[in-house]
Amino acid sequence: GLGFTKEKKKIEVVLNDGLGKKVQVKCNDDDTIGDLKELVAAQTDTQSYKIKIQKWYNIYMDHITLKDYEIHDGM
């Protein structure tokens, strides 16, 4: 490479644990769902493998990026 780095886009994602508790996480839009789970785990004192991230009936896969799932700032 020529040393060009694409600037990472910081976003804030809000997750709901299903019991009415919200968790806000700052991350990059090119982070994977697995990365997001690690960040949520750190904030909630839960092990990341126990976390399932889904929207409606779609369960998000760990290796896909937030950008690919079209998860934007504030979602």
PyMOL Python script that loads the backbone (N, CA, C, O; Angstrom):
from pymol import cmd

cmd.read_pdbstr("""\
ATOM      1  N   GLY A   1       0.816  -1.189   0.000  1.00  0.00           N
ATOM      2  CA  GLY A   1       0.000   0.000   0.000  1.00  0.00           C
ATOM      3  C   GLY A   1       0.851   1.241   0.000  1.00  0.00           C
ATOM      4  O   GLY A   1       2.049   1.195   0.278  1.00  0.00           O
ATOM      5  N   LEU A   2       0.230   2.330  -0.310  1.00  0.00           N
ATOM      6  CA  LEU A   2       0.921   3.611  -0.388  1.00  0.00           C
ATOM      7  C   LEU A   2       0.778   4.428   0.890  1.00  0.00           C
ATOM      8  O   LEU A   2       1.119   5.611   0.922  1.00  0.00           O
ATOM      9  N   GLY A   3       0.277   3.797   1.928  1.00  0.00           N
ATOM     10  CA  GLY A   3       0.147   4.514   3.184  1.00  0.00           C
ATOM     11  C   GLY A   3      -1.154   5.279   3.319  1.00  0.00           C
ATOM     12  O   GLY A   3      -1.349   6.004   4.294  1.00  0.00           O
ATOM     13  N   PHE A   4      -2.043   5.129   2.354  1.00  0.00           N
ATOM     14  CA  PHE A   4      -3.339   5.792   2.485  1.00  0.00           C
ATOM     15  C   PHE A   4      -4.188   5.001   3.468  1.00  0.00           C
ATOM     16  O   PHE A   4      -4.311   3.781   3.357  1.00  0.00           O
ATOM     17  N   THR A   5      -4.763   5.698   4.417  1.00  0.00           N
ATOM     18  CA  THR A   5      -5.656   5.006   5.343  1.00  0.00           C
ATOM     19  C   THR A   5      -7.029   5.633   5.225  1.00  0.00           C
ATOM     20  O   THR A   5      -7.191   6.851   5.295  1.00  0.00           O
ATOM     21  N   LYS A   6      -7.991   4.787   5.048  1.00  0.00           N
ATOM     22  CA  LYS A   6      -9.362   5.273   4.992  1.00  0.00           C
ATOM     23  C   LYS A   6      -9.744   5.639   6.420  1.00  0.00           C
ATOM     24  O   LYS A   6      -9.595   4.833   7.338  1.00  0.00           O
ATOM     25  N   GLU A   7     -10.227   6.835   6.595  1.00  0.00           N
ATOM     26  CA  GLU A   7     -10.593   7.270   7.931  1.00  0.00           C
ATOM     27  C   GLU A   7     -11.729   6.411   8.457  1.00  0.00           C
ATOM     28  O   GLU A   7     -12.736   6.197   7.783  1.00  0.00           O
ATOM     29  N   LYS A   8     -11.546   5.930   9.662  1.00  0.00           N
ATOM     30  CA  LYS A   8     -12.593   5.115  10.268  1.00  0.00           C
ATOM     31  C   LYS A   8     -13.743   6.018  10.689  1.00  0.00           C
ATOM     32  O   LYS A   8     -13.538   7.102  11.234  1.00  0.00           O
ATOM     33  N   LYS A   9     -14.944   5.552  10.428  1.00  0.00           N
ATOM     34  CA  LYS A   9     -16.117   6.331  10.792  1.00  0.00           C
ATOM     35  C   LYS A   9     -16.627   5.832  12.136  1.00  0.00           C
ATOM     36  O   LYS A   9     -17.064   4.688  12.266  1.00  0.00           O
ATOM     37  N   LYS A  10     -16.563   6.717  13.143  1.00  0.00           N
ATOM     38  CA  LYS A  10     -17.043   6.376  14.480  1.00  0.00           C
ATOM     39  C   LYS A  10     -18.560   6.496  14.503  1.00  0.00           C
ATOM     40  O   LYS A  10     -19.131   7.473  14.019  1.00  0.00           O
ATOM     41  N   ILE A  11     -19.190   5.496  15.066  1.00  0.00           N
ATOM     42  CA  ILE A  11     -20.638   5.544  15.226  1.00  0.00           C
ATOM     43  C   ILE A  11     -20.988   5.135  16.649  1.00  0.00           C
ATOM     44  O   ILE A  11     -20.192   4.503  17.343  1.00  0.00           O
ATOM     45  N   GLU A  12     -22.187   5.506  17.068  1.00  0.00           N
ATOM     46  CA  GLU A  12     -22.689   5.065  18.361  1.00  0.00           C
ATOM     47  C   GLU A  12     -23.907   4.194  18.107  1.00  0.00           C
ATOM     48  O   GLU A  12     -24.844   4.603  17.422  1.00  0.00           O
ATOM     49  N   VAL A  13     -23.885   2.998  18.660  1.00  0.00           N
ATOM     50  CA  VAL A  13     -24.971   2.042  18.476  1.00  0.00           C
ATOM     51  C   VAL A  13     -25.661   1.864  19.822  1.00  0.00           C
ATOM     52  O   VAL A  13     -25.000   1.733  20.852  1.00  0.00           O
ATOM     53  N   VAL A  14     -26.988   1.860  19.811  1.00  0.00           N
ATOM     54  CA  VAL A  14     -27.765   1.650  21.028  1.00  0.00           C
ATOM     55  C   VAL A  14     -28.430   0.285  20.928  1.00  0.00           C
ATOM     56  O   VAL A  14     -29.156   0.006  19.974  1.00  0.00           O
ATOM     57  N   LEU A  15     -28.178  -0.557  21.916  1.00  0.00           N
ATOM     58  CA  LEU A  15     -28.771  -1.890  21.941  1.00  0.00           C
ATOM     59  C   LEU A  15     -29.709  -2.005  23.133  1.00  0.00           C
ATOM     60  O   LEU A  15     -29.494  -1.377  24.170  1.00  0.00           O
ATOM     61  N   ASN A  16     -30.742  -2.807  22.975  1.00  0.00           N
ATOM     62  CA  ASN A  16     -31.717  -3.048  24.026  1.00  0.00           C
ATOM     63  C   ASN A  16     -31.601  -4.513  24.416  1.00  0.00           C
ATOM     64  O   ASN A  16     -31.554  -5.387  23.550  1.00  0.00           O
ATOM     65  N   ASP A  17     -31.556  -4.786  25.712  1.00  0.00           N
ATOM     66  CA  ASP A  17     -31.359  -6.177  26.140  1.00  0.00           C
ATOM     67  C   ASP A  17     -32.638  -7.000  26.146  1.00  0.00           C
ATOM     68  O   ASP A  17     -32.622  -8.159  26.560  1.00  0.00           O
ATOM     69  N   GLY A  18     -33.744  -6.421  25.694  1.00  0.00           N
ATOM     70  CA  GLY A  18     -35.005  -7.157  25.668  1.00  0.00           C
ATOM     71  C   GLY A  18     -35.783  -7.023  26.963  1.00  0.00           C
ATOM     72  O   GLY A  18     -36.956  -7.390  27.024  1.00  0.00           O
ATOM     73  N   LEU A  19     -35.144  -6.501  27.996  1.00  0.00           N
ATOM     74  CA  LEU A  19     -35.807  -6.285  29.281  1.00  0.00           C
ATOM     75  C   LEU A  19     -35.955  -4.793  29.557  1.00  0.00           C
ATOM     76  O   LEU A  19     -36.268  -4.385  30.675  1.00  0.00           O
ATOM     77  N   GLY A  20     -35.729  -3.991  28.532  1.00  0.00           N
ATOM     78  CA  GLY A  20     -35.899  -2.553  28.674  1.00  0.00           C
ATOM     79  C   GLY A  20     -34.631  -1.796  29.016  1.00  0.00           C
ATOM     80  O   GLY A  20     -34.661  -0.569  29.111  1.00  0.00           O
ATOM     81  N   LYS A  21     -33.514  -2.493  29.206  1.00  0.00           N
ATOM     82  CA  LYS A  21     -32.258  -1.822  29.526  1.00  0.00           C
ATOM     83  C   LYS A  21     -31.502  -1.546  28.233  1.00  0.00           C
ATOM     84  O   LYS A  21     -31.345  -2.433  27.395  1.00  0.00           O
ATOM     85  N   LYS A  22     -31.036  -0.310  28.077  1.00  0.00           N
ATOM     86  CA  LYS A  22     -30.304   0.062  26.866  1.00  0.00           C
ATOM     87  C   LYS A  22     -28.804   0.125  27.147  1.00  0.00           C
ATOM     88  O   LYS A  22     -28.372   0.487  28.242  1.00  0.00           O
ATOM     89  N   VAL A  23     -28.030  -0.235  26.135  1.00  0.00           N
ATOM     90  CA  VAL A  23     -26.569  -0.155  26.211  1.00  0.00           C
ATOM     91  C   VAL A  23     -26.107   0.666  25.017  1.00  0.00           C
ATOM     92  O   VAL A  23     -26.464   0.359  23.879  1.00  0.00           O
ATOM     93  N   GLN A  24     -25.311   1.716  25.265  1.00  0.00           N
ATOM     94  CA  GLN A  24     -24.763   2.534  24.179  1.00  0.00           C
ATOM     95  C   GLN A  24     -23.297   2.168  24.001  1.00  0.00           C
ATOM     96  O   GLN A  24     -22.532   2.108  24.964  1.00  0.00           O
ATOM     97  N   VAL A  25     -22.921   1.923  22.746  1.00  0.00           N
ATOM     98  CA  VAL A  25     -21.554   1.505  22.449  1.00  0.00           C
ATOM     99  C   VAL A  25     -21.004   2.361  21.319  1.00  0.00           C
ATOM    100  O   VAL A  25     -21.659   2.533  20.291  1.00  0.00           O
ATOM    101  N   LYS A  26     -19.800   2.897  21.506  1.00  0.00           N
ATOM    102  CA  LYS A  26     -19.117   3.622  20.427  1.00  0.00           C
ATOM    103  C   LYS A  26     -18.190   2.644  19.719  1.00  0.00           C
ATOM    104  O   LYS A  26     -17.437   1.910  20.358  1.00  0.00           O
ATOM    105  N   CYS A  27     -18.255   2.644  18.395  1.00  0.00           N
ATOM    106  CA  CYS A  27     -17.437   1.711  17.617  1.00  0.00           C
ATOM    107  C   CYS A  27     -17.201   2.298  16.231  1.00  0.00           C
ATOM    108  O   CYS A  27     -17.650   3.406  15.938  1.00  0.00           O
ATOM    109  N   ASN A  28     -16.506   1.564  15.389  1.00  0.00           N
ATOM    110  CA  ASN A  28     -16.276   1.980  14.005  1.00  0.00           C
ATOM    111  C   ASN A  28     -17.260   1.260  13.100  1.00  0.00           C
ATOM    112  O   ASN A  28     -17.687   0.145  13.401  1.00  0.00           O
ATOM    113  N   ASP A  29     -17.619   1.896  11.994  1.00  0.00           N
ATOM    114  CA  ASP A  29     -18.590   1.253  11.103  1.00  0.00           C
ATOM    115  C   ASP A  29     -18.020   0.033  10.392  1.00  0.00           C
ATOM    116  O   ASP A  29     -18.770  -0.762   9.824  1.00  0.00           O
ATOM    117  N   ASP A  30     -16.678  -0.124  10.418  1.00  0.00           N
ATOM    118  CA  ASP A  30     -16.101  -1.325   9.814  1.00  0.00           C
ATOM    119  C   ASP A  30     -15.786  -2.407  10.851  1.00  0.00           C
ATOM    120  O   ASP A  30     -15.160  -3.416  10.525  1.00  0.00           O
ATOM    121  N   ASP A  31     -16.220  -2.198  12.103  1.00  0.00           N
ATOM    122  CA  ASP A  31     -16.121  -3.255  13.109  1.00  0.00           C
ATOM    123  C   ASP A  31     -17.101  -4.366  12.752  1.00  0.00           C
ATOM    124  O   ASP A  31     -18.118  -4.127  12.100  1.00  0.00           O
ATOM    125  N   THR A  32     -16.788  -5.569  13.180  1.00  0.00           N
ATOM    126  CA  THR A  32     -17.703  -6.683  12.937  1.00  0.00           C
ATOM    127  C   THR A  32     -18.709  -6.792  14.085  1.00  0.00           C
ATOM    128  O   THR A  32     -18.552  -6.168  15.134  1.00  0.00           O
ATOM    129  N   ILE A  33     -19.727  -7.588  13.858  1.00  0.00           N
ATOM    130  CA  ILE A  33     -20.695  -7.869  14.920  1.00  0.00           C
ATOM    131  C   ILE A  33     -19.975  -8.505  16.112  1.00  0.00           C
ATOM    132  O   ILE A  33     -20.314  -8.231  17.264  1.00  0.00           O
ATOM    133  N   GLY A  34     -18.985  -9.351  15.832  1.00  0.00           N
ATOM    134  CA  GLY A  34     -18.187  -9.948  16.904  1.00  0.00           C
ATOM    135  C   GLY A  34     -17.467  -8.898  17.738  1.00  0.00           C
ATOM    136  O   GLY A  34     -17.400  -9.012  18.962  1.00  0.00           O
ATOM    137  N   ASP A  35     -16.925  -7.869  17.074  1.00  0.00           N
ATOM    138  CA  ASP A  35     -16.281  -6.753  17.790  1.00  0.00           C
ATOM    139  C   ASP A  35     -17.302  -6.032  18.666  1.00  0.00           C
ATOM    140  O   ASP A  35     -17.023  -5.694  19.816  1.00  0.00           O
ATOM    141  N   LEU A  36     -18.485  -5.804  18.105  1.00  0.00           N
ATOM    142  CA  LEU A  36     -19.554  -5.121  18.840  1.00  0.00           C
ATOM    143  C   LEU A  36     -19.939  -5.925  20.081  1.00  0.00           C
ATOM    144  O   LEU A  36     -20.157  -5.354  21.149  1.00  0.00           O
ATOM    145  N   LYS A  37     -20.022  -7.239  19.941  1.00  0.00           N
ATOM    146  CA  LYS A  37     -20.346  -8.096  21.088  1.00  0.00           C
ATOM    147  C   LYS A  37     -19.304  -7.952  22.190  1.00  0.00           C
ATOM    148  O   LYS A  37     -19.649  -7.935  23.371  1.00  0.00           O
ATOM    149  N   GLU A  38     -18.022  -7.848  21.808  1.00  0.00           N
ATOM    150  CA  GLU A  38     -16.951  -7.677  22.798  1.00  0.00           C
ATOM    151  C   GLU A  38     -17.132  -6.364  23.568  1.00  0.00           C
ATOM    152  O   GLU A  38     -16.945  -6.319  24.784  1.00  0.00           O
ATOM    153  N   LEU A  39     -17.497  -5.300  22.847  1.00  0.00           N
ATOM    154  CA  LEU A  39     -17.707  -3.996  23.484  1.00  0.00           C
ATOM    155  C   LEU A  39     -18.911  -4.032  24.419  1.00  0.00           C
ATOM    156  O   LEU A  39     -18.868  -3.481  25.519  1.00  0.00           O
ATOM    157  N   VAL A  40     -19.984  -4.683  23.977  1.00  0.00           N
ATOM    158  CA  VAL A  40     -21.181  -4.818  24.816  1.00  0.00           C
ATOM    159  C   VAL A  40     -20.852  -5.657  26.048  1.00  0.00           C
ATOM    160  O   VAL A  40     -21.271  -5.328  27.157  1.00  0.00           O
ATOM    161  N   ALA A  41     -20.111  -6.727  25.854  1.00  0.00           N
ATOM    162  CA  ALA A  41     -19.737  -7.609  26.965  1.00  0.00           C
ATOM    163  C   ALA A  41     -18.965  -6.843  28.037  1.00  0.00           C
ATOM    164  O   ALA A  41     -19.185  -7.040  29.232  1.00  0.00           O
ATOM    165  N   ALA A  42     -18.059  -5.970  27.599  1.00  0.00           N
ATOM    166  CA  ALA A  42     -17.252  -5.188  28.544  1.00  0.00           C
ATOM    167  C   ALA A  42     -18.126  -4.254  29.377  1.00  0.00           C
ATOM    168  O   ALA A  42     -17.845  -4.019  30.552  1.00  0.00           O
ATOM    169  N   GLN A  43     -19.185  -3.721  28.765  1.00  0.00           N
ATOM    170  CA  GLN A  43     -20.053  -2.780  29.481  1.00  0.00           C
ATOM    171  C   GLN A  43     -21.075  -3.473  30.367  1.00  0.00           C
ATOM    172  O   GLN A  43     -21.517  -2.903  31.365  1.00  0.00           O
ATOM    173  N   THR A  44     -21.452  -4.692  30.016  1.00  0.00           N
ATOM    174  CA  THR A  44     -22.559  -5.351  30.714  1.00  0.00           C
ATOM    175  C   THR A  44     -22.114  -6.485  31.619  1.00  0.00           C
ATOM    176  O   THR A  44     -22.947  -7.137  32.249  1.00  0.00           O
ATOM    177  N   ASP A  45     -20.805  -6.732  31.693  1.00  0.00           N
ATOM    178  CA  ASP A  45     -20.273  -7.813  32.513  1.00  0.00           C
ATOM    179  C   ASP A  45     -20.896  -9.157  32.114  1.00  0.00           C
ATOM    180  O   ASP A  45     -21.236  -9.982  32.962  1.00  0.00           O
ATOM    181  N   THR A  46     -21.034  -9.346  30.810  1.00  0.00           N
ATOM    182  CA  THR A  46     -21.566 -10.585  30.239  1.00  0.00           C
ATOM    183  C   THR A  46     -20.498 -11.143  29.313  1.00  0.00           C
ATOM    184  O   THR A  46     -19.737 -10.379  28.720  1.00  0.00           O
ATOM    185  N   GLN A  47     -20.428 -12.441  29.182  1.00  0.00           N
ATOM    186  CA  GLN A  47     -19.458 -13.020  28.246  1.00  0.00           C
ATOM    187  C   GLN A  47     -19.978 -12.846  26.827  1.00  0.00           C
ATOM    188  O   GLN A  47     -21.162 -13.049  26.559  1.00  0.00           O
ATOM    189  N   SER A  48     -19.078 -12.467  25.918  1.00  0.00           N
ATOM    190  CA  SER A  48     -19.504 -12.097  24.566  1.00  0.00           C
ATOM    191  C   SER A  48     -20.189 -13.238  23.823  1.00  0.00           C
ATOM    192  O   SER A  48     -21.071 -12.993  23.000  1.00  0.00           O
ATOM    193  N   TYR A  49     -19.798 -14.484  24.100  1.00  0.00           N
ATOM    194  CA  TYR A  49     -20.423 -15.588  23.365  1.00  0.00           C
ATOM    195  C   TYR A  49     -21.885 -15.798  23.768  1.00  0.00           C
ATOM    196  O   TYR A  49     -22.630 -16.490  23.073  1.00  0.00           O
ATOM    197  N   LYS A  50     -22.295 -15.199  24.894  1.00  0.00           N
ATOM    198  CA  LYS A  50     -23.687 -15.314  25.332  1.00  0.00           C
ATOM    199  C   LYS A  50     -24.575 -14.240  24.714  1.00  0.00           C
ATOM    200  O   LYS A  50     -25.796 -14.274  24.869  1.00  0.00           O
ATOM    201  N   ILE A  51     -23.964 -13.286  24.013  1.00  0.00           N
ATOM    202  CA  ILE A  51     -24.719 -12.161  23.453  1.00  0.00           C
ATOM    203  C   ILE A  51     -25.175 -12.497  22.040  1.00  0.00           C
ATOM    204  O   ILE A  51     -24.394 -12.975  21.216  1.00  0.00           O
ATOM    205  N   LYS A  52     -26.447 -12.240  21.776  1.00  0.00           N
ATOM    206  CA  LYS A  52     -27.007 -12.426  20.432  1.00  0.00           C
ATOM    207  C   LYS A  52     -27.508 -11.061  19.985  1.00  0.00           C
ATOM    208  O   LYS A  52     -28.323 -10.440  20.667  1.00  0.00           O
ATOM    209  N   ILE A  53     -27.024 -10.597  18.848  1.00  0.00           N
ATOM    210  CA  ILE A  53     -27.457  -9.299  18.334  1.00  0.00           C
ATOM    211  C   ILE A  53     -28.385  -9.544  17.160  1.00  0.00           C
ATOM    212  O   ILE A  53     -28.029 -10.205  16.184  1.00  0.00           O
ATOM    213  N   GLN A  54     -29.582  -8.997  17.280  1.00  0.00           N
ATOM    214  CA  GLN A  54     -30.561  -9.189  16.215  1.00  0.00           C
ATOM    215  C   GLN A  54     -31.429  -7.951  16.075  1.00  0.00           C
ATOM    216  O   GLN A  54     -31.557  -7.148  16.998  1.00  0.00           O
ATOM    217  N   LYS A  55     -32.019  -7.820  14.900  1.00  0.00           N
ATOM    218  CA  LYS A  55     -32.994  -6.768  14.641  1.00  0.00           C
ATOM    219  C   LYS A  55     -34.208  -7.461  14.063  1.00  0.00           C
ATOM    220  O   LYS A  55     -34.124  -8.130  13.034  1.00  0.00           O
ATOM    221  N   TRP A  56     -35.333  -7.298  14.728  1.00  0.00           N
ATOM    222  CA  TRP A  56     -36.530  -8.071  14.397  1.00  0.00           C
ATOM    223  C   TRP A  56     -36.174  -9.546  14.449  1.00  0.00           C
ATOM    224  O   TRP A  56     -35.779 -10.045  15.503  1.00  0.00           O
ATOM    225  N   TYR A  57     -36.305 -10.250  13.340  1.00  0.00           N
ATOM    226  CA  TYR A  57     -36.013 -11.691  13.359  1.00  0.00           C
ATOM    227  C   TYR A  57     -34.658 -12.023  12.755  1.00  0.00           C
ATOM    228  O   TYR A  57     -34.294 -13.196  12.672  1.00  0.00           O
ATOM    229  N   ASN A  58     -33.904 -11.012  12.332  1.00  0.00           N
ATOM    230  CA  ASN A  58     -32.589 -11.249  11.728  1.00  0.00           C
ATOM    231  C   ASN A  58     -31.515 -11.306  12.810  1.00  0.00           C
ATOM    232  O   ASN A  58     -31.260 -10.313  13.491  1.00  0.00           O
ATOM    233  N   ILE A  59     -30.897 -12.451  12.961  1.00  0.00           N
ATOM    234  CA  ILE A  59     -29.777 -12.585  13.896  1.00  0.00           C
ATOM    235  C   ILE A  59     -28.502 -12.267  13.125  1.00  0.00           C
ATOM    236  O   ILE A  59     -28.219 -12.883  12.097  1.00  0.00           O
ATOM    237  N   TYR A  60     -27.734 -11.301  13.627  1.00  0.00           N
ATOM    238  CA  TYR A  60     -26.536 -10.852  12.928  1.00  0.00           C
ATOM    239  C   TYR A  60     -25.366 -11.795  13.189  1.00  0.00           C
ATOM    240  O   TYR A  60     -25.151 -12.244  14.315  1.00  0.00           O
ATOM    241  N   MET A  61     -24.613 -12.086  12.128  1.00  0.00           N
ATOM    242  CA  MET A  61     -23.485 -13.014  12.186  1.00  0.00           C
ATOM    243  C   MET A  61     -22.206 -12.270  12.595  1.00  0.00           C
ATOM    244  O   MET A  61     -21.978 -11.133  12.181  1.00  0.00           O
ATOM    245  N   ASP A  62     -21.382 -12.926  13.408  1.00  0.00           N
ATOM    246  CA  ASP A  62     -20.202 -12.292  14.010  1.00  0.00           C
ATOM    247  C   ASP A  62     -19.195 -11.730  13.014  1.00  0.00           C
ATOM    248  O   ASP A  62     -18.554 -10.721  13.306  1.00  0.00           O
ATOM    249  N   HIS A  63     -19.037 -12.346  11.857  1.00  0.00           N
ATOM    250  CA  HIS A  63     -17.960 -11.955  10.937  1.00  0.00           C
ATOM    251  C   HIS A  63     -18.363 -10.843   9.969  1.00  0.00           C
ATOM    252  O   HIS A  63     -17.531 -10.390   9.182  1.00  0.00           O
ATOM    253  N   ILE A  64     -19.611 -10.396  10.009  1.00  0.00           N
ATOM    254  CA  ILE A  64     -20.095  -9.351   9.098  1.00  0.00           C
ATOM    255  C   ILE A  64     -19.906  -7.984   9.766  1.00  0.00           C
ATOM    256  O   ILE A  64     -20.086  -7.851  10.976  1.00  0.00           O
ATOM    257  N   THR A  65     -19.539  -6.965   8.965  1.00  0.00           N
ATOM    258  CA  THR A  65     -19.322  -5.631   9.545  1.00  0.00           C
ATOM    259  C   THR A  65     -20.641  -4.896   9.740  1.00  0.00           C
ATOM    260  O   THR A  65     -21.656  -5.219   9.122  1.00  0.00           O
ATOM    261  N   LEU A  66     -20.595  -3.902  10.616  1.00  0.00           N
ATOM    262  CA  LEU A  66     -21.773  -3.068  10.860  1.00  0.00           C
ATOM    263  C   LEU A  66     -22.180  -2.351   9.581  1.00  0.00           C
ATOM    264  O   LEU A  66     -23.368  -2.208   9.289  1.00  0.00           O
ATOM    265  N   LYS A  67     -21.181  -1.901   8.818  1.00  0.00           N
ATOM    266  CA  LYS A  67     -21.445  -1.205   7.558  1.00  0.00           C
ATOM    267  C   LYS A  67     -22.200  -2.118   6.589  1.00  0.00           C
ATOM    268  O   LYS A  67     -23.146  -1.687   5.929  1.00  0.00           O
ATOM    269  N   ASP A  68     -21.774  -3.383   6.511  1.00  0.00           N
ATOM    270  CA  ASP A  68     -22.435  -4.330   5.605  1.00  0.00           C
ATOM    271  C   ASP A  68     -23.886  -4.586   6.009  1.00  0.00           C
ATOM    272  O   ASP A  68     -24.739  -4.832   5.156  1.00  0.00           O
ATOM    273  N   TYR A  69     -24.158  -4.526   7.303  1.00  0.00           N
ATOM    274  CA  TYR A  69     -25.535  -4.676   7.778  1.00  0.00           C
ATOM    275  C   TYR A  69     -26.301  -3.351   7.738  1.00  0.00           C
ATOM    276  O   TYR A  69     -27.466  -3.285   8.128  1.00  0.00           O
ATOM    277  N   GLU A  70     -25.631  -2.302   7.263  1.00  0.00           N
ATOM    278  CA  GLU A  70     -26.217  -0.960   7.181  1.00  0.00           C
ATOM    279  C   GLU A  70     -26.658  -0.450   8.552  1.00  0.00           C
ATOM    280  O   GLU A  70     -27.719   0.157   8.699  1.00  0.00           O
ATOM    281  N   ILE A  71     -25.813  -0.716   9.552  1.00  0.00           N
ATOM    282  CA  ILE A  71     -26.035  -0.187  10.893  1.00  0.00           C
ATOM    283  C   ILE A  71     -25.340   1.165  10.948  1.00  0.00           C
ATOM    284  O   ILE A  71     -24.130   1.262  10.750  1.00  0.00           O
ATOM    285  N   HIS A  72     -26.120   2.208  11.220  1.00  0.00           N
ATOM    286  CA  HIS A  72     -25.612   3.579  11.177  1.00  0.00           C
ATOM    287  C   HIS A  72     -25.557   4.180  12.572  1.00  0.00           C
ATOM    288  O   HIS A  72     -26.020   3.582  13.543  1.00  0.00           O
ATOM    289  N   ASP A  73     -24.988   5.365  12.653  1.00  0.00           N
ATOM    290  CA  ASP A  73     -24.898   6.102  13.904  1.00  0.00           C
ATOM    291  C   ASP A  73     -26.287   6.287  14.497  1.00  0.00           C
ATOM    292  O   ASP A  73     -27.224   6.682  13.803  1.00  0.00           O
ATOM    293  N   GLY A  74     -26.408   5.997  15.784  1.00  0.00           N
ATOM    294  CA  GLY A  74     -27.666   6.211  16.481  1.00  0.00           C
ATOM    295  C   GLY A  74     -28.646   5.060  16.398  1.00  0.00           C
ATOM    296  O   GLY A  74     -29.735   5.134  16.966  1.00  0.00           O
ATOM    297  N   MET A  75     -28.281   4.006  15.704  1.00  0.00           N
ATOM    298  CA  MET A  75     -29.195   2.857  15.607  1.00  0.00           C
ATOM    299  C   MET A  75     -29.048   1.968  16.818  1.00  0.00           C
ATOM    300  O   MET A  75     -29.731   0.949  16.922  1.00  0.00           O
TER     301      MET A  75
END
""", "prot")
cmd.dss("prot")
cmd.show_as("cartoon", "prot")
cmd.util.cbc("prot")
cmd.orient("prot")
